[in-house]
Structure formats: structure tokens, C-alpha cells
Amino acid sequence: MAFQSLAANRARAMLTMLGIIIGVAAVITMTAIGQGAQQVIANQINSMGSNMLQIDPGPTTVGGISSGAGGNIRLSDKDAEALRQSPYLTAIATSVDTRAQVVAGNSNWVTRITGTTPEIMPIRNYSVSSGEMFSDADAKAGRKVCLLGKTVVDNLFGQDADPVGQTIRIKNIPFVVIGLLKAKGANGFGQDQDDNILAPVSTVQRRLMGITWLEDIFVSTISTDMTEVAIQDVTRILRIQHKLTGTGNDFRVRSQVEMAQAAAQSTQTMTDLLRMAAVISLLVGGIGIMNIMLVSVTERTREIGIRKSIGAKKMNILTQFLTEAVTLSLIGGVLGVILGYAASSFVSAQNGWNLIISPQAVGLSFAAATAVGVFFGWYPAMKAARLNPIEALRYE
């Protein structure tokens, strides 16, 4: 009888279910978007380097005046060599950075020039798509060779070009292109990782920047689990190397784990907010069910009176109306799951993300839809069950 009653008012039943459908679909879609975004951010951060630690100069204070972060220039090749004694590090690369105009034929482009050593490749997850990486001998000899990122190649030589063996000019100094870097895309902070040129660190220091110190030292830990231990060991070694006796350090050690955790926390906060909006949609849908069920009780008062007068018990009436409310919620939940999956697939396809739909989110949203039906259907069902049969029969 509950199903027959719903079938007799299909349009009203569908409109009643809309709130539940939208609420369930919103929960699934928002959860999928949040998890997809977390995965994208994690991949982008991992593309910057595997188990990477970045060591750069810290602030110094002279005469009460702070130089600010990076004001100290005490990082050197000796620091990098001292770090090789740490058993928690697998690779160490020195680095300096500058921006300069690069010229190739009639084309020019302003980009970032990174002076480094070959060990930067595994640390920063770089790989060569054409040609080869320069060697330790090239770095020590300060040879004028370089590798180009995909963005630099596109702007200087055009797409699908292979300029290996050609000569470019950086600040009017000729460099031979010996390799091309495989495209990596943007990192977790929106920075184009392909808009870059790698060259031997000593060449960039002397020829392009006129300095003798290092701006950064990149190291790779043996595993993510050993990151904290590695940071402590790196700090210990550099404090000894710099002969520090106070509590402060003149360097900073930053890890990818910290950046990944910060990004994940930010994304999780946004996902939680989206889920709250979806939960509100479910509550609105539940209120809609209660409203329609109350109207249904009023419309069918005489029917209830007749049923009770011929022997229907309170539980029979309660079960009928509660069944109608739960049925509306369950059907709305099923349609909401279908709509949520379709919406998640569309968003994932538009953004190029992997589709990540959590079974927990589907189960939770479906359970929530059922709970909403029971909760908001209980009061109208109880109201119907408690009607006095004589009063109900007199109702017009």
C-alpha cells in the first residue's frame, strides 16, 4: 500500500526526492573532487623531488640588524662534502639560480638558469628525453654545456624540436645544448618546472653570477620514514661545519614531507567544507520529506480512520507511513549515487584527474539518506498512527 501510494503521486514523490538526490550526489562528488585534488597535489609535490631536503642559508643578525632569510652566504662546497658522511642521505647536489635572457638564432626567452651537479637528477626527479646529462667532470671543469626544459625549447626552437648539439647564448656566453629534460609540468605551487635550464654549477657561479658560494644544497634521504632523522643529522653536521655554539642556526632545512602535509591539510579543510555543504543538502531533503509526509497524513486522514476502525493497529499505520518515507530516501539515495558518479566522472575528465570515488563516501551517503528518511519520516508516521479513528472518520 505504501508503494501504491507513492506510485499514485509520482510527480510529488520525485520532487520530494530531489533534495536527497542532490545531497547524496553532492557528498560523493565533493569527496571525489577533494581526494582527486589531494592526489594531484601529492603527485605535483613528488615531481619536485623524491624524499628531498632543501638546505638554504638562514638569517643572520649583525649589530642588531637581521639580514632576513637567505641573507647568509656561508653555504659552500665544503658543506656539501661534509654532508656525505651522513648515513641517511643517498644523493647530494649543490645549486645556484639566476634568471637571464637566452638567445638562439632570432629567438630569445628569459628563463631560470640552475647551476647544479649531476646528482640533482634523482633528487629532483629529472630525466633526460634526448641527449645526456653533463658529468661530474663537466661540473668540476666549468664547461659551458646545458640541458633545456620543454618550455625553453618550445619558445626558442619551436615544438617537437630537438636542438641537441646546437649553441645558445646566455648573457652573450655560448653554451652547447647536450640534452633535453623530460617535461614535468607545474609543481604544487603553480611554478612551471619546464621553464628551466640546467648547467654545471661552477660555470653558472663564475660565468653568469660572479659568485663563489652556494644558494642551496639538495639532498635525498634513504626513505620518507627517515626524513626527521635525516634532518637532525644534517643539522648536526652543518652546526659542526659552521662551528655554531648557540641555539640558533645560520641555515634552514626544509623537507617535501612538510610541504606535502601542508598542502594535504589545506585540501582536506576544503573537502570538509564541501562535505558540510552536502550534509546540509541532505538535511534540506529530509525536511522536504517530512513536509510532504505531513501533507500526505492530512490528505489521508479518512483513509487512516477507516483502516483503524476495521482493525488496523497503531504499528500498522506507523509502518506504512514510515515505509513511504524510507522508500523515498532509498530511491533518492540510489539516484544520488548514480548522479554523483556521473558528476565525478565529468569533473575528473575535465581536469585530467584520476577518478577517485571512495566506497566509504558512497556507503556513508547512502546510510545518511536512509537515516534521513527514518528520522524525518518518524514524526509524520507517529502522527498518523496516533489519530483517533472516530475523529479521523469525521475529518473532511
BAKE-347865 format. One record per residue (C-alpha): x negated, y negated, z negated. Coordinates in pm, 1 decimal. Layout:
LOZA | X | Y | Z
...
***
This chain:
LOZA | 0.0 | 0.0 | 0.0
LOZA | -294.2 | -231.7 | -70.8
LOZA | -433.9 | -167.7 | 276.7
LOZA | -92.2 | -212.9 | 436.6
LOZA | -51.2 | -545.9 | 259.2
LOZA | -390.2 | -667.5 | 390.7
LOZA | -312.6 | -543.1 | 740.9
LOZA | 15.5 | -731.8 | 739.8
LOZA | -172.9 | -1056.3 | 673.0
LOZA | -483.9 | -1005.3 | 885.3
LOZA | -547.8 | -1373.0 | 963.2
LOZA | -523.4 | -1473.8 | 599.4
LOZA | -739.9 | -1180.9 | 491.7
LOZA | -1009.6 | -1274.2 | 745.3
LOZA | -1011.8 | -1637.4 | 634.0
LOZA | -1035.6 | -1519.7 | 272.6
LOZA | -1333.7 | -1300.7 | 356.6
LOZA | -1523.7 | -1581.7 | 528.4
LOZA | -1671.2 | -1706.4 | 201.7
LOZA | -1801.6 | -1357.9 | 116.0
LOZA | -1928.7 | -1301.0 | 471.4
LOZA | -2120.7 | -1629.3 | 473.0
LOZA | -2251.6 | -1575.0 | 119.2
LOZA | -2386.0 | -1223.7 | 185.4
LOZA | -2529.4 | -1326.7 | 522.3
LOZA | -2695.8 | -1627.4 | 357.1
LOZA | -2857.8 | -1412.1 | 86.4
LOZA | -3001.3 | -1168.9 | 342.1
LOZA | -3109.3 | -1437.6 | 589.3
LOZA | -3270.0 | -1663.9 | 330.0
LOZA | -3455.4 | -1373.4 | 173.0
LOZA | -3579.0 | -1259.0 | 514.6
LOZA | -3690.1 | -1612.6 | 604.3
LOZA | -3870.8 | -1652.0 | 271.6
LOZA | -4052.7 | -1319.4 | 299.4
LOZA | -4134.8 | -1380.9 | 665.4
LOZA | -4278.7 | -1722.4 | 580.3
LOZA | -4484.0 | -1570.6 | 297.5
LOZA | -4626.0 | -1311.9 | 536.3
LOZA | -4713.0 | -1577.5 | 793.9
LOZA | -4886.5 | -1794.4 | 534.7
LOZA | -5074.1 | -1492.4 | 396.8
LOZA | -5191.4 | -1399.7 | 748.1
LOZA | -5299.2 | -1758.2 | 817.6
LOZA | -5496.4 | -1779.1 | 494.9
LOZA | -5653.8 | -1437.9 | 557.2
LOZA | -5756.2 | -1558.0 | 902.5
LOZA | -5972.2 | -1821.4 | 732.0
LOZA | -6183.4 | -1553.9 | 572.7
LOZA | -6173.0 | -1215.1 | 405.5
LOZA | -6244.5 | -1225.9 | 30.5
LOZA | -6408.9 | -1561.1 | 89.2
LOZA | -6554.0 | -1800.3 | -168.2
LOZA | -6642.0 | -2155.4 | -68.4
LOZA | -6912.6 | -2335.2 | -265.9
LOZA | -6945.8 | -2708.0 | -218.0
LOZA | -7105.2 | -2999.6 | -407.9
LOZA | -6927.9 | -3115.7 | -720.1
LOZA | -6903.1 | -3464.6 | -871.8
LOZA | -7193.2 | -3635.3 | -1043.1
LOZA | -7196.1 | -3933.0 | -1276.9
LOZA | -7484.3 | -4180.2 | -1276.6
LOZA | -7477.4 | -4482.0 | -1506.6
LOZA | -7114.2 | -4410.6 | -1592.2
LOZA | -7011.4 | -4415.2 | -1224.7
LOZA | -6871.6 | -4095.7 | -1079.3
LOZA | -6966.8 | -4002.7 | -723.8
LOZA | -6646.1 | -3802.8 | -681.8
LOZA | -6616.3 | -3453.0 | -540.1
LOZA | -6883.0 | -3385.4 | -279.2
LOZA | -7097.9 | -3677.2 | -392.8
LOZA | -7382.0 | -3449.6 | -497.0
LOZA | -7621.1 | -3327.5 | -224.1
LOZA | -7801.0 | -3061.6 | -425.1
LOZA | -7688.9 | -2755.7 | -226.6
LOZA | -7980.9 | -2614.2 | -31.8
LOZA | -8111.3 | -2304.5 | 144.1
LOZA | -8275.7 | -2204.1 | -184.6
LOZA | -7932.0 | -2188.7 | -345.5
LOZA | -7811.3 | -1956.4 | -71.6
LOZA | -8116.1 | -1733.8 | -112.1
LOZA | -8066.9 | -1722.8 | -490.4
LOZA | -7709.7 | -1601.2 | -441.3
LOZA | -7836.9 | -1291.0 | -258.4
LOZA | -7929.3 | -1139.7 | -593.5
LOZA | -7558.9 | -1110.7 | -684.6
LOZA | -7430.3 | -753.0 | -652.8
LOZA | -7075.4 | -881.9 | -596.7
LOZA | -7142.0 | -1054.8 | -263.4
LOZA | -7163.1 | -887.5 | 77.1
LOZA | -7244.9 | -1184.7 | 302.5
LOZA | -7374.5 | -1540.8 | 257.7
LOZA | -7363.8 | -1819.9 | 517.0
LOZA | -7474.6 | -2181.6 | 491.5
LOZA | -7276.8 | -2457.8 | 660.2
LOZA | -7266.7 | -2825.5 | 757.5
LOZA | -6991.1 | -3002.5 | 950.9
LOZA | -6966.9 | -3310.0 | 1167.7
LOZA | -6740.8 | -3445.7 | 1439.3
LOZA | -6880.5 | -3551.6 | 1772.0
LOZA | -6790.3 | -3612.7 | 2133.9
LOZA | -6866.0 | -3319.6 | 2359.5
LOZA | -6917.1 | -3367.6 | 2734.8
LOZA | -6901.1 | -3105.4 | 3008.2
LOZA | -6913.9 | -3237.9 | 3363.4
LOZA | -6643.0 | -3503.2 | 3395.8
LOZA | -6452.5 | -3384.3 | 3085.4
LOZA | -6504.1 | -3481.6 | 2724.0
LOZA | -6349.9 | -3387.1 | 2393.0
LOZA | -6401.5 | -3487.5 | 2029.1
LOZA | -6419.5 | -3182.5 | 1805.4
LOZA | -6566.9 | -3038.7 | 1486.7
LOZA | -6924.1 | -2908.5 | 1507.6
LOZA | -7008.1 | -2646.8 | 1246.0
LOZA | -7371.5 | -2566.4 | 1183.1
LOZA | -7398.3 | -2223.7 | 1026.7
LOZA | -7566.4 | -1882.5 | 1028.1
LOZA | -7455.9 | -1552.9 | 1188.5
LOZA | -7312.8 | -1418.6 | 862.1
LOZA | -7026.9 | -1667.8 | 896.8
LOZA | -6863.1 | -1426.7 | 1142.7
LOZA | -6744.6 | -1159.6 | 893.5
LOZA | -6690.7 | -1415.1 | 616.5
LOZA | -6454.4 | -1635.8 | 819.1
LOZA | -6312.6 | -1351.2 | 1031.3
LOZA | -6456.1 | -1493.5 | 1353.5
LOZA | -6500.9 | -1268.2 | 1653.8
LOZA | -6652.4 | -1323.3 | 1998.6
LOZA | -6429.6 | -1285.4 | 2304.2
LOZA | -6709.0 | -1344.1 | 2557.4
LOZA | -7085.6 | -1370.3 | 2532.4
LOZA | -7257.3 | -1324.2 | 2197.4
LOZA | -7324.2 | -1485.8 | 1861.5
LOZA | -7656.7 | -1659.7 | 1806.6
LOZA | -7909.8 | -1470.4 | 1594.2
LOZA | -8091.5 | -1543.9 | 1269.5
LOZA | -8397.5 | -1621.7 | 1480.3
LOZA | -8197.6 | -1883.2 | 1674.5
LOZA | -8079.8 | -2037.2 | 1346.8
LOZA | -8428.5 | -2048.7 | 1195.8
LOZA | -8585.1 | -2187.6 | 1515.2
LOZA | -8313.2 | -2450.3 | 1554.8
LOZA | -8233.3 | -2353.0 | 1912.9
LOZA | -7974.7 | -2560.3 | 2098.1
LOZA | -7714.5 | -2291.2 | 2160.8
LOZA | -7347.0 | -2278.7 | 2063.8
LOZA | -7016.3 | -2092.7 | 2071.7
LOZA | -6694.0 | -2267.5 | 2172.3
LOZA | -6346.7 | -2231.8 | 2024.6
LOZA | -6047.8 | -2174.1 | 2254.7
LOZA | -5914.2 | -2530.6 | 2217.7
LOZA | -6251.3 | -2677.6 | 2313.9
LOZA | -6275.9 | -2450.1 | 2617.8
LOZA | -5924.7 | -2544.5 | 2734.1
LOZA | -5996.7 | -2917.6 | 2710.7
LOZA | -6344.6 | -2911.4 | 2863.7
LOZA | -6319.4 | -2637.4 | 3125.8
LOZA | -5950.4 | -2552.0 | 3158.6
LOZA | -5750.3 | -2250.0 | 3052.6
LOZA | -5882.8 | -1899.4 | 3127.7
LOZA | -6229.7 | -2043.2 | 3199.7
LOZA | -6545.7 | -1860.8 | 3090.5
LOZA | -6819.1 | -2122.4 | 3051.3
LOZA | -7078.5 | -1883.7 | 2904.9
LOZA | -7420.3 | -1984.8 | 3039.8
LOZA | -7317.3 | -2343.9 | 3115.0
LOZA | -7458.6 | -2650.4 | 2942.4
LOZA | -7260.8 | -2904.6 | 2741.9
LOZA | -7379.1 | -3225.0 | 2576.0
LOZA | -7313.7 | -3300.2 | 2209.8
LOZA | -7415.5 | -3658.9 | 2124.9
LOZA | -7610.3 | -3652.9 | 2452.6
LOZA | -7809.1 | -3349.4 | 2339.5
LOZA | -7782.9 | -3048.7 | 2572.9
LOZA | -7654.9 | -2719.5 | 2425.6
LOZA | -7625.6 | -2390.7 | 2613.4
LOZA | -7295.3 | -2207.0 | 2567.7
LOZA | -7380.4 | -1846.8 | 2477.6
LOZA | -7037.9 | -1729.6 | 2362.8
LOZA | -6667.0 | -1796.7 | 2317.4
LOZA | -6478.0 | -1746.4 | 1993.5
LOZA | -6159.6 | -1539.9 | 1991.3
LOZA | -5852.5 | -1755.8 | 1928.5
LOZA | -5728.8 | -1765.1 | 1566.9
LOZA | -5456.8 | -2032.8 | 1577.2
LOZA | -5372.9 | -2266.1 | 1290.3
LOZA | -5461.3 | -2187.8 | 930.1
LOZA | -5228.2 | -2211.3 | 630.6
LOZA | -5278.5 | -2587.9 | 617.0
LOZA | -5190.1 | -2650.5 | 982.5
LOZA | -5550.1 | -2703.9 | 1093.8
LOZA | -5642.5 | -2576.0 | 1440.2
LOZA | -5917.4 | -2318.4 | 1381.6
LOZA | -5993.8 | -2302.6 | 1753.9
LOZA | -6087.0 | -2671.7 | 1778.6
LOZA | -6443.2 | -2599.4 | 1673.0
LOZA | -6796.2 | -2536.4 | 1795.3
LOZA | -7043.8 | -2312.5 | 1612.7
LOZA | -7415.1 | -2386.8 | 1637.8
LOZA | -7727.1 | -2296.1 | 1435.2
LOZA | -7727.2 | -2480.1 | 1103.4
LOZA | -8080.5 | -2618.3 | 1136.2
LOZA | -8001.0 | -2757.0 | 1482.0
LOZA | -7692.1 | -2941.9 | 1359.2
LOZA | -7876.0 | -3067.1 | 1048.8
LOZA | -8172.3 | -3212.6 | 1235.1
LOZA | -8041.1 | -3298.4 | 1580.6
LOZA | -7685.7 | -3412.8 | 1510.8
LOZA | -7670.9 | -3520.9 | 1146.2
LOZA | -8024.3 | -3606.7 | 1038.9
LOZA | -7996.0 | -3432.8 | 700.5
LOZA | -8180.2 | -3153.7 | 517.4
LOZA | -7916.5 | -3043.4 | 267.3
LOZA | -7611.4 | -2819.3 | 294.8
LOZA | -7247.1 | -2922.7 | 268.0
LOZA | -7107.6 | -2576.2 | 197.7
LOZA | -7208.0 | -2221.0 | 125.4
LOZA | -6959.3 | -1949.9 | 222.1
LOZA | -6981.6 | -1606.0 | 64.0
LOZA | -6776.2 | -1289.2 | 89.8
LOZA | -6702.4 | -1077.5 | -217.1
LOZA | -6709.3 | -698.2 | -215.9
LOZA | -6332.1 | -685.8 | -275.5
LOZA | -6038.7 | -907.6 | -367.8
LOZA | -6021.3 | -744.8 | -711.5
LOZA | -6377.5 | -856.6 | -783.1
LOZA | -6314.1 | -1222.0 | -693.9
LOZA | -6310.8 | -1351.4 | -1052.4
LOZA | -6623.2 | -1155.1 | -1146.2
LOZA | -6798.0 | -1283.1 | -833.1
LOZA | -6705.7 | -1643.8 | -917.9
LOZA | -6853.9 | -1602.3 | -1265.4
LOZA | -7172.8 | -1452.5 | -1123.3
LOZA | -7206.1 | -1724.1 | -857.1
LOZA | -7158.7 | -1989.5 | -1125.9
LOZA | -7422.7 | -1827.3 | -1345.9
LOZA | -7678.2 | -1808.2 | -1065.1
LOZA | -7625.6 | -2165.9 | -945.7
LOZA | -7640.5 | -2305.0 | -1300.0
LOZA | -7978.4 | -2137.0 | -1342.0
LOZA | -8087.7 | -2253.8 | -997.3
LOZA | -7986.5 | -2615.3 | -1074.7
LOZA | -8126.0 | -2598.6 | -1430.6
LOZA | -7795.8 | -2708.3 | -1583.6
LOZA | -7776.3 | -2711.5 | -1962.7
LOZA | -7446.7 | -2893.8 | -2029.6
LOZA | -7093.6 | -2767.8 | -1988.9
LOZA | -7031.0 | -2930.9 | -1650.8
LOZA | -7132.2 | -2806.2 | -1306.9
LOZA | -7255.6 | -3006.0 | -1008.6
LOZA | -7085.5 | -2765.8 | -768.3
LOZA | -6738.9 | -2615.1 | -711.6
LOZA | -6644.4 | -2257.9 | -631.1
LOZA | -6309.0 | -2209.3 | -459.7
LOZA | -6150.1 | -1880.8 | -357.0
LOZA | -5899.8 | -1774.1 | -94.2
LOZA | -5706.1 | -1598.6 | -370.8
LOZA | -5628.4 | -1933.5 | -535.2
LOZA | -5510.2 | -2081.8 | -206.3
LOZA | -5302.9 | -1773.8 | -128.1
LOZA | -5142.5 | -1778.0 | -473.8
LOZA | -5062.5 | -2149.3 | -448.0
LOZA | -4906.7 | -2103.9 | -103.8
LOZA | -4712.6 | -1795.9 | -217.6
LOZA | -4583.0 | -1978.8 | -523.8
LOZA | -4467.7 | -2272.1 | -312.9
LOZA | -4291.4 | -2043.1 | -65.5
LOZA | -4135.9 | -1838.0 | -347.2
LOZA | -3994.3 | -2154.4 | -503.4
LOZA | -3831.9 | -2248.4 | -173.1
LOZA | -3698.3 | -1894.1 | -129.8
LOZA | -3546.2 | -1903.5 | -478.6
LOZA | -3374.9 | -2233.4 | -399.6
LOZA | -3232.3 | -2087.8 | -79.3
LOZA | -3108.9 | -1784.4 | -270.4
LOZA | -2934.7 | -2007.9 | -522.1
LOZA | -2753.2 | -2179.9 | -235.7
LOZA | -2649.3 | -1838.3 | -106.1
LOZA | -2524.9 | -1733.6 | -451.2
LOZA | -2313.7 | -2049.1 | -464.0
LOZA | -2163.0 | -1944.8 | -131.4
LOZA | -2069.4 | -1609.6 | -285.9
LOZA | -1903.0 | -1785.0 | -579.4
LOZA | -1708.5 | -2007.2 | -341.3
LOZA | -1597.8 | -1695.5 | -154.9
LOZA | -1488.1 | -1537.5 | -483.2
LOZA | -1282.0 | -1842.4 | -572.3
LOZA | -1117.9 | -1814.5 | -231.3
LOZA | -1025.7 | -1452.0 | -305.6
LOZA | -876.3 | -1548.3 | -641.2
LOZA | -675.1 | -1826.6 | -481.7
LOZA | -529.5 | -1603.0 | -211.7
LOZA | -457.0 | -1322.4 | -457.5
LOZA | -270.1 | -1561.9 | -686.9
LOZA | -63.9 | -1675.2 | -388.3
LOZA | -2.0 | -1310.7 | -299.0
LOZA | 119.4 | -1233.4 | -652.1
LOZA | 359.9 | -1526.7 | -635.7
LOZA | 490.9 | -1421.2 | -293.1
LOZA | 542.4 | -1058.7 | -401.2
LOZA | 694.5 | -1117.9 | -742.8
LOZA | 1024.8 | -948.4 | -649.3
LOZA | 831.8 | -653.7 | -499.5
LOZA | 645.8 | -616.5 | -829.4
LOZA | 974.1 | -630.8 | -1020.2
LOZA | 1126.7 | -357.7 | -804.8
LOZA | 823.3 | -133.2 | -841.5
LOZA | 813.0 | -174.2 | -1218.1
LOZA | 1188.7 | -118.5 | -1250.0
LOZA | 1163.7 | 220.8 | -1078.0
LOZA | 875.4 | 339.2 | -1295.0
LOZA | 550.1 | 174.2 | -1183.8
LOZA | 318.2 | 134.4 | -1479.6
LOZA | 100.4 | -163.6 | -1561.7
LOZA | -208.6 | 25.4 | -1439.2
LOZA | -41.1 | 99.4 | -1101.6
LOZA | 19.8 | -270.2 | -1034.3
LOZA | -327.5 | -364.9 | -1161.9
LOZA | -490.3 | -103.8 | -939.1
LOZA | -300.4 | -215.7 | -628.5
LOZA | -393.9 | -581.9 | -651.9
LOZA | -748.3 | -511.0 | -769.4
LOZA | -790.7 | -274.3 | -473.7
LOZA | -687.6 | -552.7 | -237.6
LOZA | -941.0 | -793.5 | -390.2
LOZA | -1226.3 | -540.3 | -385.0
LOZA | -1139.3 | -435.2 | -29.2
LOZA | -1162.7 | -796.5 | 85.9
LOZA | -1504.2 | -823.3 | -81.0
LOZA | -1637.1 | -493.2 | 57.0
LOZA | -1528.4 | -564.1 | 414.0
LOZA | -1668.7 | -915.2 | 381.1
LOZA | -1992.0 | -765.7 | 245.3
LOZA | -2028.9 | -527.2 | 542.6
LOZA | -1964.6 | -806.3 | 792.9
LOZA | -2201.1 | -1030.5 | 596.8
LOZA | -2480.5 | -771.5 | 618.4
LOZA | -2431.8 | -745.7 | 995.7
LOZA | -2428.0 | -1124.6 | 1033.7
LOZA | -2729.8 | -1161.3 | 803.9
LOZA | -2931.0 | -908.2 | 1005.5
LOZA | -2838.2 | -1084.1 | 1331.1
LOZA | -2927.7 | -1427.8 | 1191.4
LOZA | -3259.0 | -1298.7 | 1051.0
LOZA | -3346.9 | -1139.9 | 1385.5
LOZA | -3272.5 | -1466.5 | 1564.8
LOZA | -3484.7 | -1676.3 | 1327.1
LOZA | -3772.0 | -1426.1 | 1343.8
LOZA | -3761.0 | -1419.0 | 1723.4
LOZA | -3754.8 | -1798.7 | 1747.6
LOZA | -4056.8 | -1836.9 | 1517.4
LOZA | -4251.3 | -1532.0 | 1630.4
LOZA | -4238.1 | -1375.8 | 1282.9
LOZA | -4213.4 | -1010.9 | 1191.0
LOZA | -3859.9 | -927.9 | 1080.7
LOZA | -3872.3 | -855.3 | 707.6
LOZA | -3534.7 | -761.7 | 558.3
LOZA | -3561.7 | -640.4 | 202.3
LOZA | -3345.4 | -335.3 | 117.8
LOZA | -3318.8 | -484.1 | -231.7
LOZA | -3170.4 | -803.3 | -87.1
LOZA | -2913.3 | -604.4 | 112.9
LOZA | -2821.1 | -390.0 | -187.6
LOZA | -2810.3 | -686.9 | -423.4
LOZA | -2593.2 | -896.3 | -193.4
LOZA | -2354.4 | -603.5 | -134.9
LOZA | -2333.6 | -535.3 | -508.3
LOZA | -2274.8 | -905.7 | -569.2
LOZA | -1990.0 | -905.4 | -316.6
LOZA | -1828.0 | -611.6 | -496.2
LOZA | -1874.8 | -778.4 | -834.1
LOZA | -1720.2 | -1097.8 | -698.9
LOZA | -1415.6 | -901.0 | -580.4
LOZA | -1371.5 | -732.9 | -918.5
LOZA | -1434.3 | -1049.8 | -1120.0
LOZA | -1216.9 | -1286.3 | -921.7
LOZA | -952.9 | -1025.7 | -844.3
LOZA | -906.9 | -917.3 | -1204.7
LOZA | -709.4 | -1220.7 | -1322.9
LOZA | -451.5 | -1217.3 | -1038.3
LOZA | -417.1 | -838.7 | -1076.8
LOZA | -363.1 | -869.6 | -1452.5
LOZA | -111.3 | -1147.8 | -1396.7
LOZA | 82.4 | -921.7 | -1160.0
LOZA | 62.4 | -624.2 | -1396.0
LOZA | 194.5 | -827.2 | -1691.6
LOZA | 504.2 | -957.3 | -1511.9
LOZA | 830.7 | -879.0 | -1686.4
LOZA | 1033.3 | -664.5 | -1440.8
LOZA | 1362.8 | -841.2 | -1526.0
LOZA | 1210.1 | -1188.1 | -1476.2
LOZA | 1038.4 | -1068.1 | -1158.2
LOZA | 1367.1 | -939.6 | -1010.6
LOZA | 1533.1 | -1275.9 | -1079.4
LOZA | 1249.0 | -1465.1 | -901.6
LOZA | 1348.5 | -1642.4 | -579.7
***
